[in-house]
Amino acid sequence: MAINWRDLPPLSALRAFAAVAELGGFSQAARALNVTHAAVAQQVRALEALMDTPLVARDGRGMALTAEGQQLAQALADGFGTIASGVAALRAGGSDRPVRITLTASFASQWLMPRLKDFWDLHPDIALSLHPDARVSDLRRDGMDLGIRYGNGDWPGVTARFLAPARMAIAAAPDLLDGRENLSTAEMQEMEWILARDWPEQENYLRSLGLDPRTLSRTDFVNEELSLAAARQGLGLVVESLALMEDDLEEGRLILLHDSKDRLPAYFIVTSPGPQRAATRAFLKWLESAA
């Protein structure tokens, strides 16, 4: 049966009366609700006025429920009991549920995975569920606790916090460079390239360096993981986010040839507005410290 919400008395008044009925007095209800005796009495009087019937029979310092009060008290005990059980079950399930994170496969493998051991050393009891996806996920619709997105951080309907720079850079395997650490624009124009398909930002970055993306000898890959794997094998120069090449550059698998040094676009932590679960807050705090 559909509920006519407008016909229901205020929840605060129903809660006050239910507490009085359960605990047997106004003072006891006031302590349980952490309000004053007068506030509870006022809520009950307002409920009686709204229902146009007495619910509590006052006798000196004591009280008793009227027949109508007993009837309403039983209904409220059933209703509030169901609500309390549902909330407790949700809290219990929420505390054990993994933190669900949407992000690209490349960011997960190149940036997040190498750092996760540090998180689990600090929080061995918090489970994570990674959902790699190139699409922009609707956090609420898809049941995600947070996302890591690439862009300018100005998406509507979400809260975005800067995580890591995503400025573009050009790199290559040492074998491809034959001992060189710098290449001129003319030399880069003649090299083999490993590029991402359908990435306008990449094309604009190359043009800003005086390169013509249309005339480069290029192999296009569908994602960053494949591009980086090919670059490590010395198959060509690669254009990629610097944040995703940190480990390769530090360990010498790739050599940095050019860095755009632009602050935006970047990687942002994205959450839905409102409070977060304790496990999600712990992961967010760690993410920001790990950047």
ChimeraX commands (.cxc) that place a marker at each C-alpha (Angstrom):
marker #1 position 0.00,0.00,0.00 radius 0.5
marker #1 position 1.34,3.42,-0.94 radius 0.5
marker #1 position 2.07,5.73,1.99 radius 0.5
marker #1 position 0.46,9.16,2.05 radius 0.5
marker #1 position 3.41,10.97,3.56 radius 0.5
marker #1 position 1.57,14.24,4.02 radius 0.5
marker #1 position -0.94,12.62,6.40 radius 0.5
marker #1 position 1.75,11.31,8.74 radius 0.5
marker #1 position 2.50,13.25,11.95 radius 0.5
marker #1 position 6.02,14.68,12.34 radius 0.5
marker #1 position 8.61,11.97,12.97 radius 0.5
marker #1 position 9.98,13.85,16.00 radius 0.5
marker #1 position 6.57,13.73,17.72 radius 0.5
marker #1 position 6.08,10.04,16.93 radius 0.5
marker #1 position 9.58,9.25,18.22 radius 0.5
marker #1 position 8.97,11.16,21.46 radius 0.5
marker #1 position 5.69,9.37,22.12 radius 0.5
marker #1 position 7.17,5.96,21.26 radius 0.5
marker #1 position 10.00,6.57,23.74 radius 0.5
marker #1 position 7.53,7.63,26.46 radius 0.5
marker #1 position 5.44,4.50,25.86 radius 0.5
marker #1 position 8.42,2.16,25.81 radius 0.5
marker #1 position 10.25,3.64,28.82 radius 0.5
marker #1 position 7.20,4.45,30.94 radius 0.5
marker #1 position 7.68,8.16,31.53 radius 0.5
marker #1 position 8.60,11.58,30.20 radius 0.5
marker #1 position 11.82,11.89,32.18 radius 0.5
marker #1 position 13.08,8.49,31.05 radius 0.5
marker #1 position 12.24,9.32,27.42 radius 0.5
marker #1 position 13.98,12.70,27.72 radius 0.5
marker #1 position 17.19,11.03,28.93 radius 0.5
marker #1 position 17.07,8.45,26.14 radius 0.5
marker #1 position 16.51,11.12,23.48 radius 0.5
marker #1 position 19.01,13.52,25.06 radius 0.5
marker #1 position 16.46,16.34,25.27 radius 0.5
marker #1 position 14.59,18.05,28.12 radius 0.5
marker #1 position 11.50,16.74,29.90 radius 0.5
marker #1 position 9.60,19.79,28.63 radius 0.5
marker #1 position 10.58,19.08,25.02 radius 0.5
marker #1 position 9.22,15.53,25.21 radius 0.5
marker #1 position 6.00,16.68,26.85 radius 0.5
marker #1 position 5.53,19.36,24.18 radius 0.5
marker #1 position 6.01,16.82,21.37 radius 0.5
marker #1 position 3.45,14.45,22.91 radius 0.5
marker #1 position 0.92,17.27,23.42 radius 0.5
marker #1 position 1.40,18.33,19.79 radius 0.5
marker #1 position 0.80,14.73,18.66 radius 0.5
marker #1 position -2.37,14.50,20.75 radius 0.5
marker #1 position -3.62,17.76,19.24 radius 0.5
marker #1 position -2.85,16.56,15.73 radius 0.5
marker #1 position -4.57,13.20,16.33 radius 0.5
marker #1 position -7.42,14.96,18.22 radius 0.5
marker #1 position -7.36,12.30,20.92 radius 0.5
marker #1 position -5.60,11.84,24.27 radius 0.5
marker #1 position -2.75,9.35,24.20 radius 0.5
marker #1 position -1.38,9.70,27.71 radius 0.5
marker #1 position -3.46,9.84,30.90 radius 0.5
marker #1 position -1.61,11.98,33.42 radius 0.5
marker #1 position -2.20,11.20,37.08 radius 0.5
marker #1 position -0.21,13.48,39.38 radius 0.5
marker #1 position 3.45,12.51,38.90 radius 0.5
marker #1 position 2.55,9.30,37.08 radius 0.5
marker #1 position 1.19,8.49,33.63 radius 0.5
marker #1 position -0.53,5.73,31.73 radius 0.5
marker #1 position -1.43,5.21,28.12 radius 0.5
marker #1 position -5.01,5.52,27.00 radius 0.5
marker #1 position -6.50,2.78,24.86 radius 0.5
marker #1 position -5.74,4.86,21.77 radius 0.5
marker #1 position -2.22,5.48,23.09 radius 0.5
marker #1 position -1.63,1.76,23.56 radius 0.5
marker #1 position -2.80,1.08,20.01 radius 0.5
marker #1 position -0.50,3.72,18.55 radius 0.5
marker #1 position 2.40,2.67,20.79 radius 0.5
marker #1 position 2.21,-0.91,19.50 radius 0.5
marker #1 position 2.20,0.25,15.87 radius 0.5
marker #1 position 5.15,2.56,16.49 radius 0.5
marker #1 position 7.09,-0.14,18.35 radius 0.5
marker #1 position 6.70,-2.43,15.33 radius 0.5
marker #1 position 7.62,0.33,12.89 radius 0.5
marker #1 position 10.60,1.76,14.76 radius 0.5
marker #1 position 11.79,-1.77,15.52 radius 0.5
marker #1 position 11.83,-2.59,11.81 radius 0.5
marker #1 position 13.68,0.66,11.06 radius 0.5
marker #1 position 16.25,0.00,13.80 radius 0.5
marker #1 position 16.87,-3.54,12.51 radius 0.5
marker #1 position 17.26,-2.31,8.94 radius 0.5
marker #1 position 19.70,0.44,9.92 radius 0.5
marker #1 position 21.76,-1.98,12.05 radius 0.5
marker #1 position 21.93,-4.49,9.20 radius 0.5
marker #1 position 22.95,-1.80,6.74 radius 0.5
marker #1 position 25.67,-0.54,9.05 radius 0.5
marker #1 position 26.98,-4.03,9.64 radius 0.5
marker #1 position 27.02,-4.81,5.94 radius 0.5
marker #1 position 28.53,-1.43,5.08 radius 0.5
marker #1 position 31.40,-1.89,7.50 radius 0.5
marker #1 position 32.46,-5.12,5.78 radius 0.5
marker #1 position 31.79,-4.05,2.20 radius 0.5
marker #1 position 34.90,-3.35,0.12 radius 0.5
marker #1 position 35.64,0.21,-0.92 radius 0.5
marker #1 position 34.60,0.30,-4.57 radius 0.5
marker #1 position 36.82,2.40,-6.85 radius 0.5
marker #1 position 36.33,3.20,-10.52 radius 0.5
marker #1 position 39.44,4.15,-12.49 radius 0.5
marker #1 position 41.21,3.44,-15.75 radius 0.5
marker #1 position 43.14,0.19,-16.14 radius 0.5
marker #1 position 46.34,2.10,-16.84 radius 0.5
marker #1 position 46.12,4.20,-13.68 radius 0.5
marker #1 position 45.34,1.11,-11.65 radius 0.5
marker #1 position 48.32,-0.87,-12.97 radius 0.5
marker #1 position 50.89,1.92,-13.34 radius 0.5
marker #1 position 50.14,4.20,-10.37 radius 0.5
marker #1 position 47.89,2.54,-7.80 radius 0.5
marker #1 position 48.99,-1.10,-7.72 radius 0.5
marker #1 position 52.66,-0.39,-6.95 radius 0.5
marker #1 position 51.55,1.63,-3.89 radius 0.5
marker #1 position 48.79,-0.61,-2.50 radius 0.5
marker #1 position 51.06,-2.65,-0.22 radius 0.5
marker #1 position 51.62,0.51,1.83 radius 0.5
marker #1 position 47.86,0.91,2.25 radius 0.5
marker #1 position 47.30,-2.67,3.38 radius 0.5
marker #1 position 50.24,-2.45,5.78 radius 0.5
marker #1 position 48.33,0.40,7.46 radius 0.5
marker #1 position 44.80,-0.97,7.00 radius 0.5
marker #1 position 44.89,-4.78,6.64 radius 0.5
marker #1 position 41.19,-4.98,7.54 radius 0.5
marker #1 position 39.93,-2.77,4.68 radius 0.5
marker #1 position 39.08,-4.54,1.44 radius 0.5
marker #1 position 39.23,-2.74,-1.91 radius 0.5
marker #1 position 37.36,-3.52,-5.09 radius 0.5
marker #1 position 38.91,-1.97,-8.21 radius 0.5
marker #1 position 36.72,-1.48,-11.28 radius 0.5
marker #1 position 38.91,-0.54,-14.26 radius 0.5
marker #1 position 36.84,1.17,-16.93 radius 0.5
marker #1 position 37.70,3.73,-19.58 radius 0.5
marker #1 position 34.18,5.18,-19.33 radius 0.5
marker #1 position 33.23,7.92,-16.86 radius 0.5
marker #1 position 31.17,6.16,-14.21 radius 0.5
marker #1 position 28.13,7.60,-12.42 radius 0.5
marker #1 position 29.23,6.96,-8.84 radius 0.5
marker #1 position 25.76,6.72,-7.26 radius 0.5
marker #1 position 24.18,4.73,-10.07 radius 0.5
marker #1 position 27.05,2.25,-10.25 radius 0.5
marker #1 position 27.49,1.92,-6.48 radius 0.5
marker #1 position 31.03,3.33,-6.40 radius 0.5
marker #1 position 32.54,4.90,-3.30 radius 0.5
marker #1 position 34.97,7.00,-5.31 radius 0.5
marker #1 position 36.55,7.42,-8.70 radius 0.5
marker #1 position 39.88,8.56,-10.07 radius 0.5
marker #1 position 39.34,10.67,-13.19 radius 0.5
marker #1 position 41.55,12.37,-15.72 radius 0.5
marker #1 position 40.62,15.93,-16.65 radius 0.5
marker #1 position 40.34,19.48,-15.34 radius 0.5
marker #1 position 38.44,18.63,-12.14 radius 0.5
marker #1 position 35.32,20.60,-13.02 radius 0.5
marker #1 position 32.71,17.83,-13.31 radius 0.5
marker #1 position 29.17,18.71,-12.14 radius 0.5
marker #1 position 27.50,16.85,-9.29 radius 0.5
marker #1 position 30.68,15.49,-7.68 radius 0.5
marker #1 position 33.45,16.65,-5.36 radius 0.5
marker #1 position 36.90,16.56,-7.00 radius 0.5
marker #1 position 40.26,16.73,-5.22 radius 0.5
marker #1 position 43.61,16.96,-6.99 radius 0.5
marker #1 position 45.55,13.70,-6.74 radius 0.5
marker #1 position 48.46,13.64,-9.17 radius 0.5
marker #1 position 49.71,15.54,-12.21 radius 0.5
marker #1 position 48.88,14.01,-15.54 radius 0.5
marker #1 position 51.05,16.24,-17.68 radius 0.5
marker #1 position 52.10,14.65,-20.91 radius 0.5
marker #1 position 55.61,13.55,-21.64 radius 0.5
marker #1 position 57.61,11.79,-24.35 radius 0.5
marker #1 position 59.84,8.87,-23.45 radius 0.5
marker #1 position 61.64,5.98,-25.11 radius 0.5
marker #1 position 63.56,2.83,-24.22 radius 0.5
marker #1 position 67.36,3.26,-23.88 radius 0.5
marker #1 position 68.03,0.81,-26.73 radius 0.5
marker #1 position 66.00,2.92,-29.13 radius 0.5
marker #1 position 68.03,6.03,-28.32 radius 0.5
marker #1 position 71.53,4.48,-28.76 radius 0.5
marker #1 position 72.94,6.43,-25.83 radius 0.5
marker #1 position 71.25,9.74,-26.62 radius 0.5
marker #1 position 69.30,11.58,-23.93 radius 0.5
marker #1 position 67.88,14.36,-26.12 radius 0.5
marker #1 position 66.32,14.44,-29.56 radius 0.5
marker #1 position 65.66,17.44,-31.76 radius 0.5
marker #1 position 62.25,18.01,-33.28 radius 0.5
marker #1 position 63.60,16.90,-36.66 radius 0.5
marker #1 position 64.99,13.69,-35.14 radius 0.5
marker #1 position 61.71,12.94,-33.36 radius 0.5
marker #1 position 59.79,13.52,-36.60 radius 0.5
marker #1 position 61.76,10.70,-38.23 radius 0.5
marker #1 position 61.38,8.20,-35.36 radius 0.5
marker #1 position 58.82,5.45,-34.90 radius 0.5
marker #1 position 55.98,6.41,-32.57 radius 0.5
marker #1 position 53.63,4.57,-30.24 radius 0.5
marker #1 position 50.47,6.64,-29.82 radius 0.5
marker #1 position 46.99,6.31,-28.37 radius 0.5
marker #1 position 44.00,6.18,-30.63 radius 0.5
marker #1 position 41.40,8.99,-30.49 radius 0.5
marker #1 position 43.23,11.19,-27.98 radius 0.5
marker #1 position 42.95,14.84,-29.12 radius 0.5
marker #1 position 45.10,16.10,-26.22 radius 0.5
marker #1 position 47.96,13.96,-27.43 radius 0.5
marker #1 position 47.71,15.37,-30.95 radius 0.5
marker #1 position 47.67,18.95,-29.63 radius 0.5
marker #1 position 50.71,18.27,-27.46 radius 0.5
marker #1 position 52.68,16.94,-30.43 radius 0.5
marker #1 position 51.72,19.95,-32.55 radius 0.5
marker #1 position 52.87,22.29,-29.76 radius 0.5
marker #1 position 56.35,20.74,-30.16 radius 0.5
marker #1 position 56.37,21.39,-33.90 radius 0.5
marker #1 position 55.54,17.79,-34.83 radius 0.5
marker #1 position 52.87,16.83,-37.33 radius 0.5
marker #1 position 50.91,13.84,-35.96 radius 0.5
marker #1 position 49.54,13.08,-39.44 radius 0.5
marker #1 position 52.96,12.45,-40.96 radius 0.5
marker #1 position 54.56,10.52,-38.09 radius 0.5
marker #1 position 55.35,6.85,-38.56 radius 0.5
marker #1 position 53.01,5.63,-35.87 radius 0.5
marker #1 position 51.39,2.57,-34.41 radius 0.5
marker #1 position 48.16,3.32,-32.58 radius 0.5
marker #1 position 47.16,1.40,-29.46 radius 0.5
marker #1 position 43.79,1.32,-27.75 radius 0.5
marker #1 position 45.08,1.91,-24.21 radius 0.5
marker #1 position 48.05,3.10,-22.19 radius 0.5
marker #1 position 49.05,-0.34,-20.92 radius 0.5
marker #1 position 49.72,-1.64,-24.41 radius 0.5
marker #1 position 51.48,1.59,-25.40 radius 0.5
marker #1 position 53.85,1.42,-22.45 radius 0.5
marker #1 position 54.52,-2.27,-22.96 radius 0.5
marker #1 position 55.48,-1.58,-26.57 radius 0.5
marker #1 position 57.65,1.40,-25.58 radius 0.5
marker #1 position 59.57,-0.74,-23.07 radius 0.5
marker #1 position 60.43,-3.08,-25.93 radius 0.5
marker #1 position 61.95,-0.21,-27.88 radius 0.5
marker #1 position 59.28,-0.13,-30.58 radius 0.5
marker #1 position 58.99,3.66,-30.66 radius 0.5
marker #1 position 58.66,6.95,-28.82 radius 0.5
marker #1 position 55.65,7.04,-26.53 radius 0.5
marker #1 position 53.43,9.94,-25.46 radius 0.5
marker #1 position 51.93,9.29,-22.04 radius 0.5
marker #1 position 50.97,10.89,-18.76 radius 0.5
marker #1 position 54.09,11.41,-16.70 radius 0.5
marker #1 position 52.35,9.98,-13.61 radius 0.5
marker #1 position 51.92,6.64,-15.38 radius 0.5
marker #1 position 55.61,6.45,-16.36 radius 0.5
marker #1 position 57.12,7.24,-12.95 radius 0.5
marker #1 position 58.27,3.70,-12.18 radius 0.5
marker #1 position 59.57,3.10,-15.73 radius 0.5
marker #1 position 61.60,6.31,-15.62 radius 0.5
marker #1 position 62.92,5.72,-12.12 radius 0.5
marker #1 position 64.02,2.16,-12.90 radius 0.5
marker #1 position 65.55,3.08,-16.26 radius 0.5
marker #1 position 63.19,1.17,-18.53 radius 0.5
marker #1 position 62.32,4.46,-20.24 radius 0.5
marker #1 position 64.19,7.76,-20.66 radius 0.5
marker #1 position 62.33,11.06,-20.46 radius 0.5
marker #1 position 62.77,13.19,-23.60 radius 0.5
marker #1 position 60.23,15.96,-23.04 radius 0.5
marker #1 position 57.87,17.04,-20.27 radius 0.5
marker #1 position 54.97,19.44,-20.93 radius 0.5
marker #1 position 55.00,20.72,-17.30 radius 0.5
marker #1 position 51.31,21.65,-17.53 radius 0.5
marker #1 position 49.35,21.40,-14.26 radius 0.5
marker #1 position 46.11,20.50,-16.05 radius 0.5
marker #1 position 44.72,18.14,-17.03 radius 0.5
marker #1 position 45.46,15.98,-13.99 radius 0.5
marker #1 position 44.18,12.99,-12.02 radius 0.5
marker #1 position 41.48,13.83,-9.48 radius 0.5
marker #1 position 39.81,11.88,-6.68 radius 0.5
marker #1 position 36.08,12.12,-7.27 radius 0.5
marker #1 position 33.38,11.43,-4.65 radius 0.5
marker #1 position 29.66,12.00,-4.39 radius 0.5
marker #1 position 28.67,14.90,-2.11 radius 0.5
marker #1 position 27.88,13.92,1.45 radius 0.5
marker #1 position 29.42,11.79,4.22 radius 0.5
marker #1 position 31.62,8.80,3.44 radius 0.5
marker #1 position 31.98,5.46,5.22 radius 0.5
marker #1 position 34.89,5.11,7.64 radius 0.5
marker #1 position 36.68,2.68,5.29 radius 0.5
marker #1 position 36.30,5.09,2.38 radius 0.5
marker #1 position 37.60,7.99,4.47 radius 0.5
marker #1 position 40.67,5.94,5.43 radius 0.5
marker #1 position 41.41,5.11,1.80 radius 0.5
marker #1 position 40.91,8.73,0.71 radius 0.5
marker #1 position 43.31,9.95,3.39 radius 0.5
marker #1 position 45.90,7.38,2.32 radius 0.5
marker #1 position 45.47,8.23,-1.39 radius 0.5
marker #1 position 46.23,11.89,-0.78 radius 0.5
marker #1 position 49.31,11.03,1.29 radius 0.5
marker #1 position 50.58,8.58,-1.35 radius 0.5
marker #1 position 50.49,11.09,-4.21 radius 0.5
marker link #1:1,2 radius 0.2
marker link #1:2,3 radius 0.2
marker link #1:3,4 radius 0.2
marker link #1:4,5 radius 0.2
marker link #1:5,6 radius 0.2
marker link #1:6,7 radius 0.2
marker link #1:7,8 radius 0.2
marker link #1:8,9 radius 0.2
marker link #1:9,10 radius 0.2
marker link #1:10,11 radius 0.2
marker link #1:11,12 radius 0.2
marker link #1:12,13 radius 0.2
marker link #1:13,14 radius 0.2
marker link #1:14,15 radius 0.2
marker link #1:15,16 radius 0.2
marker link #1:16,17 radius 0.2
marker link #1:17,18 radius 0.2
marker link #1:18,19 radius 0.2
marker link #1:19,20 radius 0.2
marker link #1:20,21 radius 0.2
marker link #1:21,22 radius 0.2
marker link #1:22,23 radius 0.2
marker link #1:23,24 radius 0.2
marker link #1:24,25 radius 0.2
marker link #1:25,26 radius 0.2
marker link #1:26,27 radius 0.2
marker link #1:27,28 radius 0.2
marker link #1:28,29 radius 0.2
marker link #1:29,30 radius 0.2
marker link #1:30,31 radius 0.2
marker link #1:31,32 radius 0.2
marker link #1:32,33 radius 0.2
marker link #1:33,34 radius 0.2
marker link #1:34,35 radius 0.2
marker link #1:35,36 radius 0.2
marker link #1:36,37 radius 0.2
marker link #1:37,38 radius 0.2
marker link #1:38,39 radius 0.2
marker link #1:39,40 radius 0.2
marker link #1:40,41 radius 0.2
marker link #1:41,42 radius 0.2
marker link #1:42,43 radius 0.2
marker link #1:43,44 radius 0.2
marker link #1:44,45 radius 0.2
marker link #1:45,46 radius 0.2
marker link #1:46,47 radius 0.2
marker link #1:47,48 radius 0.2
marker link #1:48,49 radius 0.2
marker link #1:49,50 radius 0.2
marker link #1:50,51 radius 0.2
marker link #1:51,52 radius 0.2
marker link #1:52,53 radius 0.2
marker link #1:53,54 radius 0.2
marker link #1:54,55 radius 0.2
marker link #1:55,56 radius 0.2
marker link #1:56,57 radius 0.2
marker link #1:57,58 radius 0.2
marker link #1:58,59 radius 0.2
marker link #1:59,60 radius 0.2
marker link #1:60,61 radius 0.2
marker link #1:61,62 radius 0.2
marker link #1:62,63 radius 0.2
marker link #1:63,64 radius 0.2
marker link #1:64,65 radius 0.2
marker link #1:65,66 radius 0.2
marker link #1:66,67 radius 0.2
marker link #1:67,68 radius 0.2
marker link #1:68,69 radius 0.2
marker link #1:69,70 radius 0.2
marker link #1:70,71 radius 0.2
marker link #1:71,72 radius 0.2
marker link #1:72,73 radius 0.2
marker link #1:73,74 radius 0.2
marker link #1:74,75 radius 0.2
marker link #1:75,76 radius 0.2
marker link #1:76,77 radius 0.2
marker link #1:77,78 radius 0.2
marker link #1:78,79 radius 0.2
marker link #1:79,80 radius 0.2
marker link #1:80,81 radius 0.2
marker link #1:81,82 radius 0.2
marker link #1:82,83 radius 0.2
marker link #1:83,84 radius 0.2
marker link #1:84,85 radius 0.2
marker link #1:85,86 radius 0.2
marker link #1:86,87 radius 0.2
marker link #1:87,88 radius 0.2
marker link #1:88,89 radius 0.2
marker link #1:89,90 radius 0.2
marker link #1:90,91 radius 0.2
marker link #1:91,92 radius 0.2
marker link #1:92,93 radius 0.2
marker link #1:93,94 radius 0.2
marker link #1:94,95 radius 0.2
marker link #1:95,96 radius 0.2
marker link #1:96,97 radius 0.2
marker link #1:97,98 radius 0.2
marker link #1:98,99 radius 0.2
marker link #1:99,100 radius 0.2
marker link #1:100,101 radius 0.2
marker link #1:101,102 radius 0.2
marker link #1:102,103 radius 0.2
marker link #1:103,104 radius 0.2
marker link #1:104,105 radius 0.2
marker link #1:105,106 radius 0.2
marker link #1:106,107 radius 0.2
marker link #1:107,108 radius 0.2
marker link #1:108,109 radius 0.2
marker link #1:109,110 radius 0.2
marker link #1:110,111 radius 0.2
marker link #1:111,112 radius 0.2
marker link #1:112,113 radius 0.2
marker link #1:113,114 radius 0.2
marker link #1:114,115 radius 0.2
marker link #1:115,116 radius 0.2
marker link #1:116,117 radius 0.2
marker link #1:117,118 radius 0.2
marker link #1:118,119 radius 0.2
marker link #1:119,120 radius 0.2
marker link #1:120,121 radius 0.2
marker link #1:121,122 radius 0.2
marker link #1:122,123 radius 0.2
marker link #1:123,124 radius 0.2
marker link #1:124,125 radius 0.2
marker link #1:125,126 radius 0.2
marker link #1:126,127 radius 0.2
marker link #1:127,128 radius 0.2
marker link #1:128,129 radius 0.2
marker link #1:129,130 radius 0.2
marker link #1:130,131 radius 0.2
marker link #1:131,132 radius 0.2
marker link #1:132,133 radius 0.2
marker link #1:133,134 radius 0.2
marker link #1:134,135 radius 0.2
marker link #1:135,136 radius 0.2
marker link #1:136,137 radius 0.2
marker link #1:137,138 radius 0.2
marker link #1:138,139 radius 0.2
marker link #1:139,140 radius 0.2
marker link #1:140,141 radius 0.2
marker link #1:141,142 radius 0.2
marker link #1:142,143 radius 0.2
marker link #1:143,144 radius 0.2
marker link #1:144,145 radius 0.2
marker link #1:145,146 radius 0.2
marker link #1:146,147 radius 0.2
marker link #1:147,148 radius 0.2
marker link #1:148,149 radius 0.2
marker link #1:149,150 radius 0.2
marker link #1:150,151 radius 0.2
marker link #1:151,152 radius 0.2
marker link #1:152,153 radius 0.2
marker link #1:153,154 radius 0.2
marker link #1:154,155 radius 0.2
marker link #1:155,156 radius 0.2
marker link #1:156,157 radius 0.2
marker link #1:157,158 radius 0.2
marker link #1:158,159 radius 0.2
marker link #1:159,160 radius 0.2
marker link #1:160,161 radius 0.2
marker link #1:161,162 radius 0.2
marker link #1:162,163 radius 0.2
marker link #1:163,164 radius 0.2
marker link #1:164,165 radius 0.2
marker link #1:165,166 radius 0.2
marker link #1:166,167 radius 0.2
marker link #1:167,168 radius 0.2
marker link #1:168,169 radius 0.2
marker link #1:169,170 radius 0.2
marker link #1:170,171 radius 0.2
marker link #1:171,172 radius 0.2
marker link #1:172,173 radius 0.2
marker link #1:173,174 radius 0.2
marker link #1:174,175 radius 0.2
marker link #1:175,176 radius 0.2
marker link #1:176,177 radius 0.2
marker link #1:177,178 radius 0.2
marker link #1:178,179 radius 0.2
marker link #1:179,180 radius 0.2
marker link #1:180,181 radius 0.2
marker link #1:181,182 radius 0.2
marker link #1:182,183 radius 0.2
marker link #1:183,184 radius 0.2
marker link #1:184,185 radius 0.2
marker link #1:185,186 radius 0.2
marker link #1:186,187 radius 0.2
marker link #1:187,188 radius 0.2
marker link #1:188,189 radius 0.2
marker link #1:189,190 radius 0.2
marker link #1:190,191 radius 0.2
marker link #1:191,192 radius 0.2
marker link #1:192,193 radius 0.2
marker link #1:193,194 radius 0.2
marker link #1:194,195 radius 0.2
marker link #1:195,196 radius 0.2
marker link #1:196,197 radius 0.2
marker link #1:197,198 radius 0.2
marker link #1:198,199 radius 0.2
marker link #1:199,200 radius 0.2
marker link #1:200,201 radius 0.2
marker link #1:201,202 radius 0.2
marker link #1:202,203 radius 0.2
marker link #1:203,204 radius 0.2
marker link #1:204,205 radius 0.2
marker link #1:205,206 radius 0.2
marker link #1:206,207 radius 0.2
marker link #1:207,208 radius 0.2
marker link #1:208,209 radius 0.2
marker link #1:209,210 radius 0.2
marker link #1:210,211 radius 0.2
marker link #1:211,212 radius 0.2
marker link #1:212,213 radius 0.2
marker link #1:213,214 radius 0.2
marker link #1:214,215 radius 0.2
marker link #1:215,216 radius 0.2
marker link #1:216,217 radius 0.2
marker link #1:217,218 radius 0.2
marker link #1:218,219 radius 0.2
marker link #1:219,220 radius 0.2
marker link #1:220,221 radius 0.2
marker link #1:221,222 radius 0.2
marker link #1:222,223 radius 0.2
marker link #1:223,224 radius 0.2
marker link #1:224,225 radius 0.2
marker link #1:225,226 radius 0.2
marker link #1:226,227 radius 0.2
marker link #1:227,228 radius 0.2
marker link #1:228,229 radius 0.2
marker link #1:229,230 radius 0.2
marker link #1:230,231 radius 0.2
marker link #1:231,232 radius 0.2
marker link #1:232,233 radius 0.2
marker link #1:233,234 radius 0.2
marker link #1:234,235 radius 0.2
marker link #1:235,236 radius 0.2
marker link #1:236,237 radius 0.2
marker link #1:237,238 radius 0.2
marker link #1:238,239 radius 0.2
marker link #1:239,240 radius 0.2
marker link #1:240,241 radius 0.2
marker link #1:241,242 radius 0.2
marker link #1:242,243 radius 0.2
marker link #1:243,244 radius 0.2
marker link #1:244,245 radius 0.2
marker link #1:245,246 radius 0.2
marker link #1:246,247 radius 0.2
marker link #1:247,248 radius 0.2
marker link #1:248,249 radius 0.2
marker link #1:249,250 radius 0.2
marker link #1:250,251 radius 0.2
marker link #1:251,252 radius 0.2
marker link #1:252,253 radius 0.2
marker link #1:253,254 radius 0.2
marker link #1:254,255 radius 0.2
marker link #1:255,256 radius 0.2
marker link #1:256,257 radius 0.2
marker link #1:257,258 radius 0.2
marker link #1:258,259 radius 0.2
marker link #1:259,260 radius 0.2
marker link #1:260,261 radius 0.2
marker link #1:261,262 radius 0.2
marker link #1:262,263 radius 0.2
marker link #1:263,264 radius 0.2
marker link #1:264,265 radius 0.2
marker link #1:265,266 radius 0.2
marker link #1:266,267 radius 0.2
marker link #1:267,268 radius 0.2
marker link #1:268,269 radius 0.2
marker link #1:269,270 radius 0.2
marker link #1:270,271 radius 0.2
marker link #1:271,272 radius 0.2
marker link #1:272,273 radius 0.2
marker link #1:273,274 radius 0.2
marker link #1:274,275 radius 0.2
marker link #1:275,276 radius 0.2
marker link #1:276,277 radius 0.2
marker link #1:277,278 radius 0.2
marker link #1:278,279 radius 0.2
marker link #1:279,280 radius 0.2
marker link #1:280,281 radius 0.2
marker link #1:281,282 radius 0.2
marker link #1:282,283 radius 0.2
marker link #1:283,284 radius 0.2
marker link #1:284,285 radius 0.2
marker link #1:285,286 radius 0.2
marker link #1:286,287 radius 0.2
marker link #1:287,288 radius 0.2
marker link #1:288,289 radius 0.2
marker link #1:289,290 radius 0.2
marker link #1:290,291 radius 0.2
view
